[in-house]
């Protein structure tokens, strides 16, 4: 049975491994973002770190940023944001990402926010399809670049 819940410190290494495995095809061999993906303790300290887990362990994770702070990137005051949605490649296609997004939407709604936003690399097409199925739409006017050579696409979903 899949459970979506806050991560505990003993799972941080597994969360780092899932993030690195899921993002690996999109990272340069020694890219600086690899270290960011593995810095799970920092994310847990500044946002809400959620995991999707079953009896076998952590299958996926997302960093939920409801109030900005050091991990907020593009959210406006009336929006929540999520970052680093990652599903273990062995668990992809089983609804793990959709379950994590549903929890983010539920938490966003509970906080009275108007929308959820996220950023994604152009080549992460499977993630874009997941976002679209969850009701997100592209927001090209909010696309941005954190460092030269990295273009991030913005997505937004209104909360009903």
N, C-alpha and C positions, 0 to 999 in steps of 0.2 A: 504494500500500500504506500503510495507516494504521499509524503507530508511536506508542506511548505511551512517553514518555521525559521526563527532567528538562528543563526549559526552560533555554535559554542567554540571556545578557544581551541579545544582539542580537535576541531575540524578544520582549522585554518590551513594546515598543510594540504589537506585534501582539496579545499577550495582553491588554493594557489595552483595545484596540479590541474584541476579541471579548467581553470581560466587559461593556463598556459597551453593546454592541449587544444582547447576550442579556438583560441586566437592564434595558435602557432602558424597556420598557413598564411596568416596576414602580417606576420612580423618579420622584419629583417633578422638575420641570424643573431646579431648582437644588439638589436634595437633597444632603446632605453625604455620602451613601454613594457617590455618583459618584466623588468623590475617593479614597475607600477602594478602590473597584474598580480605579482607574487606578494605584494605588500598588503596582505589581508588584514593585519592588525590595524594599520592606519585607516583602512576603509571602515572597519568595525568601530573604530573610535570616533569617526566623524560622520557616519551615516548608519543606515540600518542594513546590515548584511544578512540576507536571506539565503537559505539553502532549500533545495528540493532533494529529499533523501528518502530512501527506502531501507529495508533491512540490510541491504548490501552496502550502504554508505551514501555519500554525497554524489548525486547525479547531475546537479546543476546549481547555479548560484546567480544572484543579482544583487547589486548594490543600489538600494533605494535611498534617494536623497530628497526628502520631503521639504526641507527648509533651507536649501542652499548650503552655505558654509564652504569650507575648503574644497569639497568635492563637487559643488555645483558648477556647472559650465554654462548652460544656456537658458535655464529656467527663469521665468519672470516671477514676481512675488506671488502671483495667484496660481502658479504651476508647481508640480512636483517633477522630479527627474529620476531617471534610472540610468545606471552605468554598468558596464561589464557584465551584461547578461551572458552567461556561458553555460553550455550543456556539454557534458562529457561526450566526445564523439561516439562512444559505444552506446550511449543512451539517446542519441538524436533520433527524431522521428517517432518518439513515444509520448509526445505531449508534455514533456518536461518544461520546455521554454514557454509554451502556452499557459501552463499552470503558474509559472513564475510571473508572467505578465498579468494574469488574472489577479494574483495577490497584490501586485503593485497597483492595479486599478482599484481594488477594494480598499487598500490603505490610503490611496489618494482621495477617494470618495469620502472616507471616514474623516479626513482632515479638512474637508470642505474646499478642496482645490478645484479649479476650473478645468485643468488639463494636465496631461503628462507629456513630457518631452524626452527625447533621447537623441544621441548623435551616433553615426555609424559610418564606417569606411565604405566607399563606393563599391568595392568588390565583395562585400558581405551580403550577397544577394539572397541567400537562404534566410538570413535575419530579416531582411527587408520584406520578404514574403510573409514571415511570421508576424511582423508588425502590421502589415496591411490586413491580414486575416483578423487581427485583434482590433481593427478600427483606426489604426494610425494612418496619417496621410503625410506625404512629403511637404516640407516647409522650406523650399529652396532659398527664400529670403533670409533664413536663419543658418544656412550653411556657413561653415567657418573652418579655419586652419589653425590648429594649436602650435604647429611647428612647420617650417618650410618643407614642402613635399608631402604633407599629410593633409588631405582634404576630407572633411567630415560632412556628411549629409545630415540634415535635421529632419526629425519626424515628430509629429504632435498628434495627440488624441484627446478630444474633448471628453470630459466626464459628465455623463448624463445624471 
